[in-house]
Amino acid sequence: MKTVKPAMVPFLDTYVKAIMIKGQTIPIYMDNVIFGKAYTDEIEIENIEELVQHNWLSATVVAVYARYLCLIVVI
């Protein structure tokens, strides 16, 4: 089965590689509404590469996506 990348994925890949260096993180605040406990997660360049390359997704990527869904659906 052929996978199709959304149109913005190459732009995200280029942007992240241009502004982030290995080991750098971007903090993402997780409200207690999402998982029942507030905390801050850290996104690394490797997490973005997981999305771009269609690899197995880490718990961080899934958690940030859950935050996004919560923001557009619940909050």
N, CA, C and O atoms as a GROMACS GRO file, in nm:
protein
  300
    1MET      N    1   0.083  -0.117   0.000
    1MET     CA    2   0.000   0.000   0.000
    1MET      C    3   0.089   0.125   0.000
    1MET      O    4   0.182   0.135   0.080
    2LYS      N    5   0.061   0.217  -0.086
    2LYS     CA    6   0.138   0.340  -0.098
    2LYS      C    7   0.087   0.443   0.004
    2LYS      O    8  -0.033   0.463   0.018
    3THR      N    9   0.182   0.507   0.075
    3THR     CA   10   0.143   0.612   0.168
    3THR      C   11   0.152   0.747   0.100
    3THR      O   12   0.242   0.770   0.019
    4VAL      N   13   0.062   0.834   0.132
    4VAL     CA   14   0.058   0.968   0.074
    4VAL      C   15   0.083   1.068   0.185
    4VAL      O   16   0.014   1.068   0.287
    5LYS      N   17   0.183   1.153   0.165
    5LYS     CA   18   0.215   1.254   0.264
    5LYS      C   19   0.130   1.378   0.240
    5LYS      O   20   0.115   1.422   0.126
    6PRO      N   21   0.075   1.436   0.347
    6PRO     CA   22   0.003   1.562   0.331
    6PRO      C   23   0.097   1.668   0.273
    6PRO      O   24   0.218   1.660   0.290
    7ALA      N   25   0.041   1.765   0.205
    7ALA     CA   26   0.119   1.866   0.132
    7ALA      C   27   0.215   1.945   0.221
    7ALA      O   28   0.321   1.987   0.175
    8MET      N   29   0.179   1.965   0.348
    8MET     CA   30   0.262   2.049   0.434
    8MET      C   31   0.378   1.974   0.501
    8MET      O   32   0.463   2.037   0.563
    9VAL      N   33   0.382   1.843   0.490
    9VAL     CA   34   0.487   1.765   0.557
    9VAL      C   35   0.627   1.804   0.511
    9VAL      O   36   0.714   1.822   0.596
   10PRO      N   37   0.654   1.819   0.380
   10PRO     CA   38   0.789   1.862   0.340
   10PRO      C   39   0.827   1.999   0.396
   10PRO      O   40   0.943   2.024   0.427
   11PHE      N   41   0.730   2.089   0.408
   11PHE     CA   42   0.758   2.221   0.464
   11PHE      C   43   0.792   2.211   0.612
   11PHE      O   44   0.884   2.277   0.660
   12LEU      N   45   0.718   2.127   0.684
   12LEU     CA   46   0.746   2.105   0.826
   12LEU      C   47   0.886   2.048   0.843
   12LEU      O   48   0.961   2.092   0.930
   13ASP      N   49   0.921   1.950   0.762
   13ASP     CA   50   1.053   1.888   0.768
   13ASP      C   51   1.163   1.991   0.744
   13ASP      O   52   1.260   1.997   0.821
   14THR      N   53   1.150   2.071   0.641
   14THR     CA   54   1.249   2.174   0.609
   14THR      C   55   1.259   2.277   0.720
   14THR      O   56   1.369   2.316   0.759
   15TYR      N   57   1.145   2.321   0.772
   15TYR     CA   58   1.141   2.422   0.878
   15TYR      C   59   1.210   2.372   1.004
   15TYR      O   60   1.293   2.442   1.062
   16VAL      N   61   1.176   2.252   1.045
   16VAL     CA   62   1.233   2.196   1.168
   16VAL      C   63   1.384   2.178   1.154
   16VAL      O   64   1.459   2.211   1.246
   17LYS      N   65   1.428   2.127   1.040
   17LYS     CA   66   1.572   2.107   1.020
   17LYS      C   67   1.647   2.240   1.013
   17LYS      O   68   1.766   2.246   1.045
   18ALA      N   69   1.579   2.346   0.973
   18ALA     CA   70   1.644   2.477   0.963
   18ALA      C   71   1.654   2.545   1.099
   18ALA      O   72   1.751   2.617   1.124
   19ILE      N   73   1.557   2.523   1.188
   19ILE     CA   74   1.558   2.598   1.315
   19ILE      C   75   1.601   2.518   1.437
   19ILE      O   76   1.642   2.575   1.537
   20MET      N   77   1.591   2.386   1.430
   20MET     CA   78   1.625   2.304   1.546
   20MET      C   79   1.758   2.232   1.526
   20MET      O   80   1.794   2.195   1.414
   21ILE      N   81   1.828   2.214   1.635
   21ILE     CA   82   1.950   2.134   1.633
   21ILE      C   83   1.926   2.008   1.716
   21ILE      O   84   1.838   2.006   1.801
   22LYS      N   85   2.004   1.905   1.692
   22LYS     CA   86   1.989   1.780   1.766
   22LYS      C   87   1.999   1.808   1.916
   22LYS      O   88   2.088   1.881   1.960
   23GLY      N   89   1.909   1.751   1.991
   23GLY     CA   90   1.908   1.770   2.136
   23GLY      C   91   1.824   1.886   2.184
   23GLY      O   92   1.791   1.894   2.302
   24GLN      N   93   1.790   1.978   2.095
   24GLN     CA   94   1.705   2.091   2.132
   24GLN      C   95   1.562   2.043   2.145
   24GLN      O   96   1.518   1.954   2.071
   25THR      N   97   1.488   2.102   2.239
   25THR     CA   98   1.349   2.062   2.259
   25THR      C   99   1.257   2.184   2.254
   25THR      O  100   1.300   2.297   2.276
   26ILE      N  101   1.130   2.157   2.226
   26ILE     CA  102   1.026   2.259   2.231
   26ILE      C  103   0.926   2.213   2.336
   26ILE      O  104   0.866   2.106   2.322
   27PRO      N  105   0.907   2.293   2.442
   27PRO     CA  106   0.812   2.251   2.545
   27PRO      C  107   0.667   2.266   2.497
   27PRO      O  108   0.632   2.367   2.436
   28ILE      N  109   0.585   2.165   2.525
   28ILE     CA  110   0.443   2.166   2.491
   28ILE      C  111   0.366   2.144   2.621
   28ILE      O  112   0.376   2.038   2.683
   29TYR      N  113   0.289   2.243   2.660
   29TYR     CA  114   0.212   2.232   2.784
   29TYR      C  115   0.089   2.145   2.762
   29TYR      O  116   0.012   2.167   2.668
   30MET      N  117   0.070   2.048   2.849
   30MET     CA  118  -0.046   1.959   2.845
   30MET      C  119  -0.139   1.996   2.960
   30MET      O  120  -0.104   1.977   3.077
   31ASP      N  121  -0.255   2.047   2.928
   31ASP     CA  122  -0.353   2.087   3.029
   31ASP      C  123  -0.409   1.963   3.098
   31ASP      O  124  -0.412   1.855   3.040
   32ASN      N  125  -0.453   1.978   3.220
   32ASN     CA  126  -0.509   1.864   3.295
   32ASN      C  127  -0.638   1.810   3.231
   32ASN      O  128  -0.677   1.698   3.261
   33VAL      N  129  -0.702   1.886   3.145
   33VAL     CA  130  -0.823   1.840   3.076
   33VAL      C  131  -0.790   1.725   2.981
   33VAL      O  132  -0.876   1.640   2.954
   34ILE      N  133  -0.669   1.721   2.931
   34ILE     CA  134  -0.632   1.623   2.830
   34ILE      C  135  -0.612   1.484   2.891
   34ILE      O  136  -0.675   1.387   2.846
   35PHE      N  137  -0.526   1.473   2.992
   35PHE     CA  138  -0.495   1.343   3.050
   35PHE      C  139  -0.527   1.335   3.200
   35PHE      O  140  -0.494   1.236   3.265
   36GLY      N  141  -0.590   1.439   3.254
   36GLY     CA  142  -0.624   1.438   3.396
   36GLY      C  143  -0.516   1.492   3.486
   36GLY      O  144  -0.536   1.503   3.607
   37LYS      N  145  -0.402   1.527   3.430
   37LYS     CA  146  -0.291   1.583   3.507
   37LYS      C  147  -0.213   1.677   3.415
   37LYS      O  148  -0.176   1.640   3.304
   38ALA      N  149  -0.189   1.798   3.462
   38ALA     CA  150  -0.114   1.895   3.382
   38ALA      C  151   0.036   1.863   3.388
   38ALA      O  152   0.089   1.829   3.493
   39TYR      N  153   0.102   1.874   3.274
   39TYR     CA  154   0.247   1.856   3.267
   39TYR      C  155   0.299   1.918   3.138
   39TYR      O  156   0.220   1.956   3.052
   40THR      N  157   0.428   1.927   3.125
   40THR     CA  158   0.491   1.978   3.004
   40THR      C  159   0.569   1.866   2.938
   40THR      O  160   0.650   1.800   3.003
   41ASP      N  161   0.544   1.844   2.811
   41ASP     CA  162   0.616   1.743   2.734
   41ASP      C  163   0.717   1.816   2.646
   41ASP      O  164   0.701   1.935   2.619
   42GLU      N  165   0.818   1.746   2.602
   42GLU     CA  166   0.923   1.807   2.519
   42GLU      C  167   0.925   1.739   2.382
   42GLU      O  168   0.938   1.616   2.373
   43ILE      N  169   0.913   1.818   2.277
   43ILE     CA  170   0.924   1.768   2.139
   43ILE      C  171   1.067   1.789   2.092
   43ILE      O  172   1.124   1.897   2.108
   44GLU      N  173   1.125   1.685   2.034
   44GLU     CA  174   1.260   1.693   1.980
   44GLU      C  175   1.254   1.678   1.828
   44GLU      O  176   1.151   1.639   1.773
   45ILE      N  177   1.362   1.708   1.763
   45ILE     CA  178   1.367   1.697   1.617
   45ILE      C  179   1.337   1.552   1.574
   45ILE      O  180   1.278   1.530   1.468
   46GLU      N  181   1.377   1.456   1.655
   46GLU     CA  182   1.351   1.316   1.623
   46GLU      C  183   1.201   1.287   1.619
   46GLU      O  184   1.156   1.205   1.539
   47ASN      N  185   1.122   1.355   1.703
   47ASN     CA  186   0.977   1.336   1.703
   47ASN      C  187   0.916   1.385   1.572
   47ASN      O  188   0.824   1.321   1.519
   48ILE      N  189   0.965   1.496   1.520
   48ILE     CA  190   0.916   1.548   1.392
   48ILE      C  191   0.957   1.453   1.279
   48ILE      O  192   0.879   1.428   1.187
   49GLU      N  193   1.078   1.401   1.287
   49GLU     CA  194   1.125   1.307   1.184
   49GLU      C  195   1.038   1.181   1.182
   49GLU      O  196   1.017   1.123   1.076
   50GLU      N  197   0.988   1.137   1.298
   50GLU     CA  198   0.898   1.022   1.303
   50GLU      C  199   0.775   1.046   1.216
   50GLU      O  200   0.731   0.957   1.142
   51LEU      N  201   0.720   1.166   1.226
   51LEU     CA  202   0.602   1.200   1.146
   51LEU      C  203   0.635   1.207   0.997
   51LEU      O  204   0.563   1.152   0.914
   52VAL      N  205   0.744   1.274   0.966
   52VAL     CA  206   0.781   1.296   0.826
   52VAL      C  207   0.813   1.164   0.756
   52VAL      O  208   0.776   1.145   0.641
   53GLN      N  209   0.880   1.075   0.826
   53GLN     CA  210   0.924   0.949   0.766
   53GLN      C  211   0.822   0.837   0.782
   53GLN      O  212   0.846   0.724   0.739
   54HIS      N  213   0.709   0.867   0.844
   54HIS     CA  214   0.603   0.768   0.867
   54HIS      C  215   0.655   0.648   0.946
   54HIS      O  216   0.620   0.533   0.916
   55ASN      N  217   0.738   0.674   1.046
   55ASN     CA  218   0.789   0.568   1.133
   55ASN      C  219   0.689   0.541   1.245
   55ASN      O  220   0.586   0.607   1.255
   56TRP      N  221   0.723   0.445   1.330
   56TRP     CA  222   0.644   0.424   1.451
   56TRP      C  223   0.647   0.551   1.532
   56TRP      O  224   0.752   0.615   1.542
   57LEU      N  225   0.536   0.590   1.589
   57LEU     CA  226   0.527   0.715   1.664
   57LEU      C  227   0.555   0.692   1.812
   57LEU      O  228   0.509   0.593   1.871
   58SER      N  229   0.630   0.783   1.872
   58SER     CA  230   0.659   0.774   2.014
   58SER      C  231   0.541   0.824   2.096
   58SER      O  232   0.447   0.884   2.042
   59ALA      N  233   0.545   0.798   2.224
   59ALA     CA  234   0.440   0.845   2.314
   59ALA      C  235   0.430   0.996   2.312
   59ALA      O  236   0.320   1.050   2.326
   60THR      N  237   0.540   1.066   2.295
   60THR     CA  238   0.539   1.212   2.290
   60THR      C  239   0.458   1.262   2.172
   60THR      O  240   0.377   1.353   2.187
   61VAL      N  241   0.479   1.205   2.056
   61VAL     CA  242   0.406   1.247   1.936
   61VAL      C  243   0.257   1.221   1.954
   61VAL      O  244   0.175   1.306   1.919
   62VAL      N  245   0.223   1.106   2.007
   62VAL     CA  246   0.082   1.073   2.029
   62VAL      C  247   0.020   1.168   2.131
   62VAL      O  248  -0.094   1.211   2.113
   63ALA      N  249   0.092   1.201   2.237
   63ALA     CA  250   0.041   1.291   2.340
   63ALA      C  251   0.017   1.431   2.285
   63ALA      O  252  -0.084   1.494   2.316
   64VAL      N  253   0.109   1.480   2.203
   64VAL     CA  254   0.092   1.613   2.144
   64VAL      C  255  -0.026   1.614   2.048
   64VAL      O  256  -0.098   1.714   2.041
   65TYR      N  257  -0.046   1.506   1.975
   65TYR     CA  258  -0.162   1.498   1.886
   65TYR      C  259  -0.291   1.495   1.967
   65TYR      O  260  -0.390   1.556   1.928
   66ALA      N  261  -0.290   1.424   2.078
   66ALA     CA  262  -0.408   1.422   2.166
   66ALA      C  263  -0.437   1.562   2.218
   66ALA      O  264  -0.553   1.601   2.229
   67ARG      N  265  -0.333   1.638   2.250
   67ARG     CA  266  -0.351   1.776   2.294
   67ARG      C  267  -0.418   1.859   2.184
   67ARG      O  268  -0.511   1.935   2.210
   68TYR      N  269  -0.369   1.842   2.062
   68TYR     CA  270  -0.426   1.914   1.948
   68TYR      C  271  -0.574   1.880   1.932
   68TYR      O  272  -0.657   1.970   1.916
   69LEU      N  273  -0.606   1.752   1.936
   69LEU     CA  274  -0.745   1.710   1.922
   69LEU      C  275  -0.831   1.768   2.034
   69LEU      O  276  -0.944   1.811   2.011
   70CYS      N  277  -0.778   1.767   2.153
   70CYS     CA  278  -0.852   1.820   2.266
   70CYS      C  279  -0.881   1.969   2.247
   70CYS      O  280  -0.990   2.016   2.279
   71LEU      N  281  -0.782   2.042   2.196
   71LEU     CA  282  -0.800   2.184   2.175
   71LEU      C  283  -0.908   2.215   2.071
   71LEU      O  284  -0.985   2.309   2.087
   72ILE      N  285  -0.912   2.135   1.965
   72ILE     CA  286  -1.009   2.168   1.859
   72ILE      C  287  -1.147   2.109   1.886
   72ILE      O  288  -1.246   2.157   1.831
   73VAL      N  289  -1.154   2.006   1.970
   73VAL     CA  290  -1.282   1.940   1.992
   73VAL      C  291  -1.345   1.976   2.126
   73VAL      O  292  -1.465   2.004   2.133
   74VAL      N  293  -1.266   1.976   2.232
   74VAL     CA  294  -1.320   1.989   2.368
   74VAL      C  295  -1.315   2.132   2.420
   74VAL      O  296  -1.415   2.185   2.469
   75ILE      N  297  -1.201   2.195   2.409
   75ILE     CA  298  -1.181   2.325   2.474
   75ILE      C  299  -1.234   2.438   2.387
   75ILE      O  300  -1.226   2.554   2.426
   0.00000   0.00000   0.00000
